[in-house]
């Protein structure tokens, strides 16, 4: 067997060196503040998702597996191994469409990074400040991994799941940073992650959101924690998976330097979006537009003769006439028009998909896949019964970097998601703890507030 070629390339040297120092690197104040919001938002998605079918299945699965009590699964009574907790936590976090997103990398970082970081912080008894810094690094590597590979190429032409790839590298980054490794072990952890890269874009055909929860959250969170815990157990690996013969970028293509460009200067959590609505990302802009039209013109279902909605053709298919309420654009718009609001309960009410009133409104909706419209924008045009036409275009959805939610709005969203599971008092207490995460001395101290 040939000996491994000597030498470490500049990309791996930079990345492993940075990973080793993450927990010792203070975050800029605005980055720390944004990371706290995404941590809170992701935990709220995990806790609410624990009550949905993908979350319940994942919790039951890891409960049956047993294992050492290292970390909790938020929203449940399960305490299990860090690897199993990350799997279940990741599936809970993406049990529906509540979690955050990072458009440039075509990923949902929080649903893998936060469960992995929480599990590893509990396992190692790490404090909130270390956890926060590891989460910020997780967002950095999640986004950089798919952007370095080339999102357009891997997702649209090769049909690889960018969401799964980013989840893996983001979770690995957070888990590795919290493991206290030297540079060699950081390199091996990244190599074990690269060997586990997986995911194909057929997730769009999942009719129950169960496999999608695994693809977007659970698989990456589990595999990232597994990479770190195997190295912690003494596993050794390839010193530089990103360069040298038959390496990662030889196999998958892309630009290796993209993994480290701007690292420590450009923080990708600042480009991540928090969802106002618990629905698929392509539905966010149309809901914002219809809400604005309802507010401006006092529209009711009886007023609307026809409704036209335009979404980018690059993503319109994801939410077109789907069987799940939270990723069916026509259903979401119909319910918003009828109720005048659209909340978490409405986005998970399967029974209303067969409601004759909802069906009647859906019949008036024309859905156009628009080749000229950028991603995440939406146009809604309403023709009223008296022949008037009203149109609204949403360029920056509420919760995006161009139209961010305030801390109070994110906290209100989180409390609303967590209170039905934890109770109002514990939801309030947990929200306050996460918004002051650096003051938490040991992640295990959060467990009484996280478990149900």
N, C-alpha and C positions, 0 to 999 in steps of 0.2 A: 504494500500500500504506500503510495507516494506521500512524502511528508508535506504538511501544509506549508505553502510558500510564506517566507518570513516577511515581516513588514505590515504596518497598518496604514491604510490610506487616509487622506486628510478628512474625508467625510466622517468615517467612523471615529477617528481620533477626536474630532470636534464634538460629535454627538455623544460619545461615551464619556468624554471629559465633562461635558455640560451636565449629563444625567447624574454623574457622581456628585455634582455640586448644587443641584437644584434646591435642596432643602436648606442650603446655607445662603441662597441668593434672595435678598429682599425683592418683593414685587413693587413696581411703581404703584402709587396709591390708587390711581384710576383702574389699573389692572386688577389689583386686589379686590376693589369694590365690585367690578364686573364679574370676577370669578366667584365671589360670594353669591351674587344673584343667580348665576348659572348652577351653582351647587344647590342652592335652595330650590330652584325650579326643577332640577333633576331629581332631588329627593322627593319632592311633591309628586312628580310623575311616578316614581317607584312606589310610593305609599298608596296612591290612588290606583295604580296599575295592579297592585297586589290583590284587588278585589275583582279584576277582570279575568276572563278565561285564560289568556296566556300566562298571566301572573300566578293564578291559582294552580295551573298545571306545573309550572316551574317550581313553585313552593312545595307542592306535594312530591314532586320528583326528588328534590334535594333532601326533603325530610326522610324519605325512604332510604336514601343513600347513607344516612348517618354520618359519622365522622367526628373528629375532634371539634370541640366548641371554640372556634376562633373568631367568628364574625357573625353578625345578625343579618337577617333578610328583612329590611324595613317593611313595615306594614304587616308583619306576621309574627308568630311566636317562635320561629326557627332560628337557632344558633348552630352553625355548622362550620365546615372548613372554609377558609378564605376563597378557595377556588369555587366551591359549590355556592357560596353566598354571592360571589360575583356573577355566576351564571344566572341564578334566580333573580338577583337584583337587576341585572341587565335586561332580562325579559320583562320584569315588572315595569321598568322604566320606559320600555317601548311596547308595552301591552296595547297601547293605542297611539294616538298622534299628539300627545301632550308635550313631549320632550322638545328640546331645542334643536337647532340646525346650524350648519355652516355652509352657505350656498357655494362659495368658491371651490370647496373641496367635495361638494356633493355628499355631505355626511351629516350624521346626527351625533356629535361627539359625546354629549353629556350622558347618554344612556349606556355607554360603556365605560367612559373615563371615571365618572363619579362612583358607580358601584365597585369598580376595581380599586379606586383610591380608598373608599370607606373600608372595604374588606381588608386591605393591606394595612391601613392605619390601625384598625382594631387588632389585627393579628400581631402587629409589632408594638402596640401601645403608643403610637405616635400622636403628637399633639395636633391641634387644629391648624396652626400656622404651617407646619410641614405638609399637612394634607392639602391646604389651599395652594401652596406652591407646586405640589405634585400635580394637582388638577390643572393648573394653568399650563404646566409643561405637557400634560396629556393632550390638551387642546392644541398646543403647538405641533406636536408630532402627528396627531390624528390628521390635521389639515395638511401639513407638509407632505405626508406620505402619499396621498392621492394626487396632490398637485405636482409632486416630483415625478410620479408615474405618468401624469397627463390624463386629467379627468375625462376630457372629450374622447380620447382614444380608448381608455380602458372601459368606460361605461357605455358609451354610445356605439362604439365599433366592435369592441371585444366582448361586450355584455358581461363584464365582471362587476361585482357589486362593490362600488366605491364605498358604500356605507359600511360594509363588513371589513374592508381593508383599513379604513380610518379607525374603526372601532378597535381593531386588533392593536395597531401601533399606538393609539392613544392610551389604551388600557395598559399596554406594556410600559409605556413611558412613565405613567403614574405609579404603577406597581414597582418598577425598577428603581425609581427615585426614592420611594419609601422603604426600600430594602437595605439602604446603607452600604451599597456595593462599592468596591474599588473599580477602577476603569476596566480591568479584565473581565470582571463579572458583569459589568454593564454591557460590554461587547457580546458576551455569551448570551445574555438575556435577549438582546436585539436579534441575535442569530436564531435563537429558538422561536422568537416571534416570526421572523421571516419564513422559517420552515413551516409555520402553521397558516400562512396566508391563504385565505379561501374566500369563497362567496361568488355566486353568479346571480345575474340580475333577473332570474325567473321569479324572484320573490314577489314581483308584481302580480303573479298569478295566484298567490296565496289568498284563499277566500275566508280565512278565519283569523288572520293576523298572528297566528301562533308561530309558524316558521319565520315570518317577518320579524317577530320579536326576538327570536333566536339570532337571525341573520344580522340585525342592526345593533343589538345590545348584548344578548347573552353570550353568543359565541366569542366575540372579541373580548368581552370582560373576562370570561373564563380563561381563554387562551393566554391573555396578557398576564393574568395572575399565575397561571400555570408556568409560564416561562420564568417568571421571577422566583417562584417557590421551588422550582426544580433546580435552578442555579443556586439558590440558598441551601439546598440539600446536598450540594457538591457536584452537580452536573457541570461538565465542561463542554465547550463547543468551539465552533469556528471563530477565529479571532476577528475576522473582518468579512462579514457576509455581503457588504455593499461594494467591495472591489475585489480584484483578483479574478482568476479563472473560474468560470461557471458560477459567478456570483448572482446576487439578487437582480441587479439591473441588467446583467447579461440575459437573464431568464425572462424578465418582464418588460425591459425597455425603460425609457424615461431618462431623467436627468438627476444623477446622484446628488449634485450640489443643492438641489431643491430641498433636500432633507434638513439642511442646516442654514440656508440663506436667511439672514436676519435674525437668527436665533439669539434670544436675549435682548433684542431691540424691538422686534415686531412681535406682538403677542396676539395669537390668532383668536383667543377668546374675545378680543375686542371686535372681531368681525363676525361673531356668532350671534344668532337671532333667538330671541325668546318668543314663544307663540302666545298671542292673546287668546286665540281660539284653540280648543282641543280637537283639531281636525288636521288632515293632510296639508302639507305646506302649500300646494297649488290652490287650495281653497281659501287661504287666508285673505288674499287681496279681493276676490269677489265678495266675501262676507263683509270686509271693510267697506267696499263700495256700496253694497246693498244697504248696509246699516246707515251709511251717510244719506242715501236717497230716501230711506224711510224717515229719518230724522228731519230732513229738509222739506219733504213734501207730504208727510203724514200718510204714507202709502199703506193700504190694507190689501188683502188678496182680491177683494171686490173691485179695487181700483185698477188692477193690473190686467191688461188684455194680453200682453206678451212681454217676455223678459229675455233679453239676449245677453249672453255672457261670453267674454273672450279671455282665453288663457293661452300662454305660449304653447306652441305645438310640440315643444321638447318635453313637456311634462303634463300636458292636458290629458293624455291617455291614462295616467296614474289614477285619476279621480273621476273618470267618465263613466257614469251609470254603474257604479260598483255596488256590490251586495252588502257592504258594511257601511253603516250610517256615517261614521267619522271620516270616511274617505270617498264618499259619494257627493260630488259637488251639487248635483241637481237636488238631492234630498236636503242638504244643508241649507241651500238658498230657500227652498220651499218652506222649511220649518221656521227659518228666521222671518220670512215674510208673514207667516201665519201668527207666530207668537210675539213678534217684535223683539225677540232676544234669542240667543242660542248658547246654552250652557253645557257643562260637562254631562249632565243627565240626558239632555236632548241628543248629544252626539253619540250616545250609546244605547238609545232606545230603538231596538230592532223592530218592535211592534209597530212603530209609527211609519215604517217604510211601506206598510200595506194600508195605511190610513187613507180612505177615499179622498179626504180633504187635501192631504199632502200630494196624493197622486194627481189630483185635479190641477194643482199649481204646477207640479212638475211637467205636466203636458203642455204648459205654456212657455216652457224654457227652451230656448235654442242655444246650444252649446257649440261654440266655434273654436277650433284649434287654430290659433293665429300664428302664422310663420313670422310675422313682423314684431310680435310682442316679446319683450325680454322676459326671462324667467322671473317668477314671483311678482309680476305685475298682473293686474286684472282690470277689465272694463265691463261694467254692467250698464245696460241701456234698458229702460222700462218704457213701454208704450202703454198709456193709460186708456181706460174705457172711453174717455172723451177725445182720444186721438193725440194728446200731448205726448212728447217724447222727452225723457230725462235721462242723462248719461253721467256716469261718474267713473273716473279712472284713478285707481290706486297705484301710485308708483312706489311708495314706501309703506309697506304694511306696518301696522302698529306692532312694536316689539323688535323691528329690524333696526340696524344701525342708523338708518336714515330717519327713523321715527321711533326712538327707543321708548320702552315702558319705564316709568319711574320705579324707584325702589318700593314705594308704597303700592304701586300697581302689581309688581311681581309678588310682594308679600301677601297682598289680598288674594291673588290667584292661588298661591301656595296654601294659604289657610283654607280656602274654599275646597281645594282638592284633598287636604289632609284631615280636616275636621270630621268628615263622615266616618273615617277609619280610626283616628286616634282620640277623637273628642276635641271640642273647641279649646279647652284649656291647654292640653298637651300640644295641639297644633300651634297655638300662640307661643308657647314656651320654646318649641323646637325652632320656629321661625326666628325668634329673638336670638337663640343660640347660634344659628347658622349665619345670621347677619353680623355676628361678633365672633366668627369662627376662630380667629387667632387667640381668643381668650380661653378656648377649650384646651385643657392641659393633656387630656388623654381621650382619644376617639371613643374608647369604651364607655366614657361617661355619657355619651349620647344615647347609648343603648336603651335605657329606660324610656326615653322619649320616642325612639324609633319603632319599638316593637309593639305589636297589637295582640 
